[in-house]
Every structure is written in structure tokens, then in C-alpha cells.
């Protein structure tokens, strides 16, 4: 009888978990297992070619893996390394940026991106910020969107789980549980705005990298407008809007203008 | 010579003998009186005939009894054909007059407006009308013709660059070749060359004194002066060197101008005739070049040196006891910008204390190249005995000839350190720890682990199932909270608890009746039916019906508002049950089912009405 009731309790909790896992598997399987398998094989071949310093061949295999629709930070990082070895600094920066977008905490990505940026012609530093702003930006970039969402879900669930325990436990644990609820609530309040901002950035903000050796920036969407400046391969823009074959862009220092869409790679 | 004088409104043109006038100037004079002040103005020309490129002056002297702060410049037409430099000066005097014993003083202010004019092309030019306007009045001071005769330039200046395309920081020779004609007496270069060369270059003159030399031009030996300046471009892009003016003095008045006129006679008297000297300016033409940015991929220790460099290193002793000092002298020389030679990269000197070097810089000229030699003297103290081979000392630079970054290295140095004073890490030594130095730099290697690929751009917030995961915890909490509240309420109210649980009790009893029906146990079946009816009424009304007579039970039911039809049905069902239990009942299954249906019908009626 005791065994029966225990089984019953387990099944009560197991069913939603099974459902969630099934849904998650469905979502991940959306790309298709065959495509993932082909991408993985190409990735392994690319890595082997890279180790033999055969960068052209490696780049070809990495490209095939990416064409299968896989957006993996490791794949982007390795491909960017390959492009750098092939003296394609603009494309390398583009893929380092793509990799960083997927995994903002990876030190290798951040290091290589700094390294390549230090060797391009244009210096395009962001405006100086104070220590507080830097700390906030660091915290903001410390986790990816999916990581943040899992943390939020965990904290949310923790709050209610602790609430349930507080209902059915004695007064001895109630204080500790309420403390846990308050702390989890505060963490949730701190995290939620950053996450909302990240999702908004993901949906609205777009960056571009100059892929040609030198690109002229015009004051309007056409060559008849005045040339404002010349930017070089690897320079990063914020894309404000796209108008046909031209994009309105903004540099880190706030200067803006129009460049040809074909001269950019979108991060 | 023409001369006009007008004073205080007297408009009387006059022609004065030239001998009365100062020098051979053609003077135009005009004086007038304004409404509130006495003003007179005179215009004069230093010469009516000049050579091309030879400067001359047009002067307008204004005398006023008012302070000259507000006096305007004259209006002169015809200046656009000349190169003009304007200048103004003023002076002050007091005029004292005694009339019939009455003394009066009058202050006069004199302002000289001078236009220095130069015409490059021969011809006759008209200067004027020259007007002077002050307050309500405007006066015409007249006009004059100036004849410019062709005059061979006293010298020519030809600029040249050793290269028309160079890298940022690369040395380029700018040579200004001056070819003077006979009669040129003194040549001056402008003092502020930086202003002329601009901010796009760092420069240095190769020669302090420019010595003349004879070169062959068109088969003839010609004396020339080469002004050599080395330039180091600072910025990439097109760089233009503006023309450099070369001032010189030349014996004046070509023979062709000696017309025998009175002006020339006067001129000869003043300047000493054909031996007069005039100040001339020859302008070197501008010259441009293209400056290229240095390519990417500079080594980490590259500090901007561009050119050809060499490095040598030497020590003053090859054998010494530990604890003694030796001096390593590193000499770097090259033709790049002097400031770009910085400290070299030293090899690993972990077994030595190394002190900050003493630095000396010297420059020299080799041919037409500026060579900078920088010497770094490092004092080093070996810690322990042993044979040490010091790796090469290195200096990174960009070689424009090979178009690549290069490194000047010294030969390895061998040092034999014998037993001496062993040096422990001592606190009182003046030595700073070194940072771990980077020898090279590169990107980090690819990620080659076993982690499988996964699609990381599949954001969770786009999936509804993820948001559904937020629902269970608050729902569970709400339900458990509801259950807990209800349990507490039932625990504190027995009536409510009994009423609430009436349905469950009824189900249990009807289930027992069904079991008895399946077992065809008539007694138990009707007993269960009776218990269900009586128990349900008791639970719902919170009155114990068991033990009550039928009449009392009916009275209780009516008291609680149960309809007569239901009460009658209650009586009927209980009779059936009693008959079934105690009167032997029937074996007819159909009758049992009818009894069960009647009971269920009664219970539904009671449930509705209670």
C-alpha cells in the first residue's frame, strides 16, 4: 500500500516533467537530426583541417556546417579563426561577433575579437563610461538570453515552492523560507529588466561589419550625396534602418551615415 | 609728376615741380575738412616704373585732429592685379601757433596706410581712383599709372622629393634647389618652416649652412644652392607641401629702364645708380605626395619605426664574479624618425638584475639621409655563477623596401660568471620586478572539444511551452492554499464537515448496496439502502435520524422545508427497505433494481431540497 501511494505521488510529478522534456526535444529537433548530423561531421572535418593548417579547406567545411542551419558559438568561433588566418579580418570579426552573441561569457571569443579589432585600420571605440556603468554592463552581458530565461524560471518556481513549503511546515523553517522567497524575489527584480532589454535588443538592434577594404559613408542613401567619411574592413556599425540597397548606420562614437548594404555583413 | 592738393574744402588742383617733392614719387594730395574735424589726405607712389616681381609701395597719409581709432582705410581700385600686403602706422604731433599774442595748441594725428604691391606680369597698370571717405565726406585722391617692365627673375627655386609615395614615418628628402642669377646678393629662407610644411610632417634640415656648388646644367657649370630637408609623414593620405618663398636681394634697375628721365636721375642719386638693391621673392611651386598607412599585423613591440635599422649589443666584460656589475650597450641606428627608436626587447635575463638604461641619442647625415643612433646602456648584475648565453636583443621596425615588418637582432652574448657574492632577493636593491613579457601574440586556438553542436539561436522566449512552465508552480500553490484553507475550515466546523462529507458517505453506502445486489444478498442490499437514506438525511440536516420513529423523522423533514411529495417518498422507500430486511423481501431482481432506482430518486430529491 505504501509502495502504491509512493508510485502515485511520483507519477503526479513525473507527468509534467515528461511533457516538458518531450516539448523541449521537439523544439530542438526542429532543425532536423540529419542536418545536425551532417553539420557535426563537417565541423569535425573542418577542425581536423585547421589542425593541419589547411585553412582554406577548413573554412569550406565550417561553411558547410553553418549552411546546415546550425548556429553554434563554437562553430562560429572556429570559422572566425579560420577566416582570420585567411586574412579576411572583416569576415572574421563578423563571425566572432555572431559567436559572442550566442555565448557572451566566453573568454576565448572576447580575446580573439579584441585581438583582431586591434589590427584593423579603423579604431572605433565606444564612448568612455564610468565604473558604475561598466559594472552594470558587465552584469548585463554575463548571461545569454536562454540562460537568463532559465534563471528567471528557476527563481519564479523557487518562490512558489518555498511558499508551498511555508504553508505546510512549522514555524521553525518558516523564517528561512520567507527569507529565501524575498531574496529570490529581489534577484528576479534585478534580472528581469536586463533580460527584457536583451530580448528587445535581440528583436530590434542589429549590427553590421564592414567586409570590404574601404567603404565610403554618404550623408544620404545614394552616391550623389556627400561623402562623410571612409570606413575600413572590420569596423562595426549599429544598423538603424534599411532603405533598399542602402542602410543607415551609426558608429560607436555616434557618427552616422549611409553605406551600401552589399558592403556589410549583418551580425 | 602730378600733384594735387586740396585743403579745408578748397578744391584747387595744383601741379608742383617734381624737385620740390620727396624723391621721385608721384604724389597725389588731397585735403579736406569734415563736418567736425580737419582731415587731410595724401597719396603717394614709391615708383611709377618697376620690374616684374619687384615690390613697390602705395602710401596714403591721413592727417586728422581726431584720434585715429575710427579712421577707415582708403578705397583703392585696381589692386586685384597685384600681390598686396597692407600695413598701417600712426604718429602724433602738436602744432603751436601764436596769432596776435594768442597762443593756441593743436594736436595732429598722422596715419600712414601702406600697400606693398608686386606685379608678376609686365604691362601698364592703373591704380585708382583712390578715394578716402570719412564721416559725411568722400574725396577722390586721383589715380596713377604704373609701368611694370619685364625683369628676369633673380633666381629660380626647384623643389623635388626623393619619393612621391611613402609610408607613414618613412624618411623622404625634400630638396629645394636655388639657382641664383648674377647680381643676387643675399638669399633668405623663411624662419617658420613648420608653418609652411604643415602638420602632416615632422621635418629636420640636413644642413645648417647651405653651401653653393657647381653643377652641370645644359652643358654649362652653374652654381646652385641645395636646401635639403628630411620629412617624416605623420598621417596617411595625400600630403601637399605648399610653396616655400625664398627672399633674396638683387642689384636693382635693369639697363633697359634707364630712360634718362628726371625720376631715374633722382633714383640714381638716391640708390647709387645701377648699384641699387631691391628685395625680391621667388616662390617655389607646391609639391604633393601620397602617404600610405602601415599594413596590419604589426608585432606587439612595434613602436612606429619605419626605415632601415640595425642593432648591435656588446658587454664590457665577458667574465665576472657574481654580484659584480657589467654594462651591456645596445646600439640601434636607422633612418626612421628619431623619436620612434625606443627601448629594445631584451632576452630573458632572469639570472640578472637589470637597471633602467642610460639613453643617448645622436643624429648624423650620411649622403642625403638623416641617420639616428640611439644607445642604451644597461647595468646588469648576475645573481649566481654559471655560463650564460643571452639571447638576441631585438628591435621591431617596418621595412618599406620589403614592405613588411622586420626585426633587427643582435648576436647572442656569452657571459661567464664565476663564484662571487651570491645575491639573494634583497629588499634594499633598487630593482623593479618585471612583468611577464609577451614575446609574440596571436589569436586563441579553435575549440576542438567533444561537445556536440547545438543550435543556440533557438531562443526560449519564442516557444509557448517555455511560458507554460511558469504556470504549474503558482497553480499548485493556489490549489494547496485552497485545500489547506478548506481543511482548516472543516476542522473547526463539525456541522459543515458532516454536510460536506454527506455526498461521499452516500456514495460509499450506495456502493455497498450495489455490492450486495451483485451478491444477491437481499437483506444486506436493503440494509445498505436504508442506511444510505437515513444517513444522508442525518448528515444533511445534522440530526441523527437513526432511532427516530418514522413520524418523528417526517416531522423533522417537514420542519426543514422538505416537500410532502419527498416526505411521502421517504416513507415509501423506508417501508420497502424494512420489508426487504425484516419481511423476507422478494427474490425478484427487477424489484431490487426498482428499489434502488426509487432510493436514488429520493436522494436526488432530498439533495435538491436540502
Interface residues (C-beta under 8 A of the other chain):
Chain A: X16 X20 X23 X24 X27 X28 X30 X31 X36 X39 X40 X43 X47 X50 X51 X65 X69 X70 X71 X72 X73 X74 X75 X77 X78 X81 X82 X84 X89 X102 X103 X108 X111 X112 X115 X116 X119 X120 X121 X144 X145 X146 X149 X150 X153 X156 X157 X159 X160 X161 X163 X164 X167 X168 X199 X202
Chain B: X293 X296 X297 X298 X441 X442 X443 X444 X445 X446 X447 X448 X449 X451 X452 X453 X454 X455 X456 X457 X458 X459 X460 X461 X463 X465 X466 X469 X470 X472 X473 X474 X476 X477 X480 X481 X484
